[in-house]
Amino acid sequence: MEVYKKIRNLRKQINYSQQMFADRIDVSRSVLSQIEINKLKPSIDIIAKIAKEFNIHISYFFEAEKEPYTDLSSSNTQELQEPVSEYNKGQCSSCNHLQVVNEIQQDVINSLEKTISTQFQLIELLEKKIEHINKETTDKIKD
């Protein structure tokens, strides 16, 4: 079952109106409505809020047919790892938006690393320039 259907089914299962559910996860009713009809993909933040607010393990949204309120303390670790493994292999159809988020995050990290590297290079150049100026100043004072 797709993520949007699981969200809609969860809301209906707990007998919440769209407004009540949206208020609990801190989104507008129109955003929730668009998610429930698959016009808007929920962000990982929204999915995490739903999981936290309704005490559901986040993996529920990415697993095959499972009940949202299962006792996860007795779950097999392998069961919880399967969605992650599928996602990492790019095989989880409902995880495609998460892959995009990961790619964006990786791009941001790469950009930050390049920026930091450039900043270190600039610092090294400035240190060399300062050292050169100090040497010149010292030489002038000696003369």
C-alpha positions in Angstrom: 0.0 0.0 0.0 1.3 3.4 -0.9 2.3 5.9 1.8 -0.6 8.3 1.0 -3.1 5.5 1.5 -1.6 4.4 4.8 -1.9 8.0 6.0 -5.5 8.3 4.9 -6.3 4.8 6.4 -4.7 5.6 9.7 -6.6 8.9 10.0 -9.9 7.1 9.2 -9.0 4.2 11.6 -8.7 6.6 14.5 -11.8 8.5 13.5 -10.1 11.8 13.0 -11.3 14.5 10.6 -8.8 15.9 8.2 -8.6 19.0 10.3 -8.0 17.2 13.6 -5.3 15.0 12.1 -3.7 18.0 10.3 -3.6 19.9 13.6 -1.9 17.0 15.4 0.9 16.9 12.8 1.1 20.7 12.4 0.1 21.0 8.7 -2.8 22.6 7.1 -5.9 20.6 6.2 -5.4 21.4 2.5 -1.8 19.9 2.7 -3.2 16.8 4.3 -6.0 16.6 1.8 -3.4 16.8 -1.1 -1.3 14.1 0.6 -4.3 11.8 1.0 -5.2 12.0 -2.7 -1.6 11.6 -3.8 -1.3 15.1 -5.2 1.5 15.9 -2.8 4.2 13.6 -1.5 4.6 13.8 2.2 8.0 14.9 3.4 10.0 12.7 5.7 9.4 15.3 8.4 5.6 14.9 8.0 5.9 11.1 8.1 8.1 11.3 11.2 5.6 13.6 12.9 2.7 11.2 12.1 4.8 8.3 13.5 5.7 10.2 16.6 2.2 11.7 17.3 0.4 8.4 16.9 3.1 6.1 18.3 3.8 4.2 15.1 7.2 3.0 14.0 8.2 5.0 10.9 9.0 1.8 9.0 5.2 1.1 8.9 4.9 3.6 6.1 7.5 1.8 4.0 6.6 -1.8 4.7 4.2 -4.1 2.9 0.8 -4.7 4.5 1.2 -4.4 8.2 -0.9 -3.0 11.0 0.3 0.3 12.3 -0.1 -0.5 16.0 1.9 -3.7 16.2 4.2 -4.2 19.2 7.5 -3.4 17.7 9.4 -4.5 20.8 8.8 -8.1 19.8 9.4 -7.5 16.1 12.1 -9.4 14.3 15.0 -7.0 13.5 15.1 -8.4 10.0 11.5 -7.3 9.5 12.4 -3.7 10.3 15.6 -3.9 8.2 13.8 -5.0 5.0 12.3 -1.6 4.1 15.6 0.0 4.7 17.4 -2.5 2.6 14.9 -2.1 -0.2 15.2 1.6 0.0 19.0 1.4 -0.1 18.8 -0.8 -3.2 16.3 1.7 -4.8 13.6 -1.0 -4.9 11.0 0.5 -2.5 8.5 2.3 -4.8 7.0 4.3 -1.9 10.5 5.4 -0.9 11.4 7.2 -4.2 10.8 10.6 -2.6 13.2 9.7 0.2 15.8 8.8 -2.3 15.4 12.3 -3.8 15.7 13.8 -0.3 18.9 11.8 0.3 20.4 13.0 -3.0 19.6 16.6 -2.1 21.2 16.2 1.3 24.2 14.6 -0.3 24.5 17.5 -2.7 24.3 20.0 0.2 27.0 18.1 2.1 29.2 18.0 -1.0 28.7 21.7 -1.5 29.5 22.4 2.1 32.7 20.3 2.0 33.8 22.2 -1.1 33.1 25.5 0.6 35.0 24.5 3.7 37.9 23.3 1.6 38.0 26.6 -0.3 37.8 28.5 3.0 40.8 26.5 4.4 42.7 27.3 1.2 41.9 31.0 1.6 43.0 30.8 5.2 46.3 29.2 4.2 46.9 31.9 1.6 46.1 34.7 4.1 48.4 33.1 6.7 51.2 33.0 4.1 50.5 36.6 3.1 50.6 37.7 6.8 53.8 35.8 7.3 55.3 37.5 4.3 54.1 40.9 5.5 55.5 40.2 9.0 58.8 39.2 7.5 59.0 42.3 5.4 58.1 44.4 8.4 60.7 42.7 10.6 63.3 43.2 7.8 62.5 46.9 7.6 62.7 47.4 11.3 66.2 45.7 11.3 67.4 48.0 8.6 
